[in-house]
Amino acid sequence: MNTVRLNITLPADVADMLKNVKNKSAFIAESIRAYVKQEEKKRLTEALKEGYIATKKEDKELSNEWIDTIGDGID
């Protein structure tokens, strides 16, 4: 895996949290991956929610078109 050296500045309280972490680079990399994955999931969830809201009326109309077939004796 290719690596890039970065110099970063952290608040003292955050730096204190890393004192007992042996491989700080790996820990920070994994933390960033987890954060980005979580944010992407939030973004996708919001996009799905917006899509459902946008098509709610159309979905309801389509459902109502099929309501007559319910109870037609077919199980």
BELQUIHU-V813626 format. One record per backbone hydrogen bond with DSSP energy under -1.0 kcal/mol. CO is the residue of the C=O (numbers start at 0). NH is the residue of the N-H. If there is no record, write none. Layout:
co = <CO:CO>
nh = <NH:NH>
This chain:
co = <10:11:12:15:17:22:23:24:25:26:27:28:29:30:31:32:33:34:35:36:37:38:39:40:41:42:43:44:45:46:47:48:49:50:54:55:56:57:58:59:60:61:65:66:68>
nh = <14:15:16:18:20:26:27:28:29:30:31:32:33:34:35:36:37:38:39:40:41:42:43:44:45:46:47:48:49:50:51:52:53:54:58:59:60:61:62:63:64:65:68:69:71>
